[in-house]
C-alpha cells in the first residue's frame, strides 16, 4: 500500500517558508516554528499572505511536491508543480474517451450515483439519531427522494440532462442538511440551499472551506496517477478549471466535508462566533477557526475505513488516490465501468 504523504497547511500570516538542507522550515517573526523533512510531504498549501522562498519552490518542483496558494478563505489562487507526471499514452486515451459520448455519460452517471448514495447515508444516519419526530420525517423524506433519484439514474440519456438531474437532487439534499444540526444552535447555522463564491451563511462558509481541501487532494491524486485533471467527464471543460478533480470529489463531498462540518458544529468545536459576515453579505471562517478545521480534516484523513472493493482497511486520506487509480484503469479499459467509493 502506498504511503500516505502529508499535506502541510501553512496558515500563520507573514510566515516565511523556506528550504534548509533537505527540510522545509517555517519561521514566524524570524523565529523557527517548524521543520519538516521534504520526503514526508506530498503537498504544501499556503493560506493568504505567506512568504515562500524561490529555493523551496525549485526544490518542490524537482521533488514532485505541489505548492498550492489559497486566499485567506480557502479559495484557490495558484498551483506550482514540476514536470507533468504520468504516461502520455494514458492522457491520450483520456482525451479520446472524453469525446466518446457513451463512455462519458456512463462514467458521469457512476460518479453521481456515488455522490447520491453517500449523501443519502448522511441523511439516513441523521434520521436514525434524530430525537425530534419532525426532523426524522424531513430527513427520511429527503433520503427517500435521493433513493428515487438513484433508481432513475440509468434512464438518463444525455449529459446535460444528467447535470440538471444532479442539481435537483442536490437541492433536496441541502434543504434537509440543516436538520442535522443540533436544534439549540440551528438558527446560527441556517442554510437556504447551497451558496458559494461567496458563501452567504455560516454553514455554507464551512462547507466551502472544506471543499477546497478535498478538491486539492483529488487533484493531487489524479496527477499522481498520470491523468489530466483539467479534462473531466461530468463537469464541463473551462479554462483554468480542474474539471476531472471536480468529478472525482463528488463522491467524497458528503463523507469528507459534510459529515465533518456537522461534527465540528454539533460538538461545539466551531461556533457561530467563528464565522463573520463581511461587506456585501459574504461569510467566512476566522483565523483560529480555520486552523481547527484543518486539524480536524487531517485527523479525519488518518482514520481507517474498509474499502468495499478491496475488502481491506485503508486510511481515509488514501481514498482519492485509490479511486484515481480505478478511474485510470477504467479509462484504459482494464475495468468495465468506473465504480465510485460508497461508504457503508
Secondary structure, DSSP 8 states (H G I E B T S, - for coil): -----EEEEE-STT-EEEEETTEEEEEETTEEEEEEEGGGEEEEEEESS-EE-HHHHHHHHHHT-EEEEE-TTS-EEEEE--S--S-HHHHHHHHHHHT-HHHHHHHHHHHHHHHHHHHHHHHHHHHHH-SSHHHHHHHHHHHHHHHHHHHHGGG--SHHHHHHHHHHHHHHHHHHHGGGS-GGGGGGG--SS---SS--SHHHHHHHHHHHHHHHHHHHHHHHHT--TT--SSS---TT--HHHHHHHGGGIIIIIIHHHHHHHHTTSS-GGGEEE-TTS-EEE-HHHHHHHHHHHHHHHHSEEEETTTTEEEEGGGHHHHHHHHHHHHHHTSSSS-------
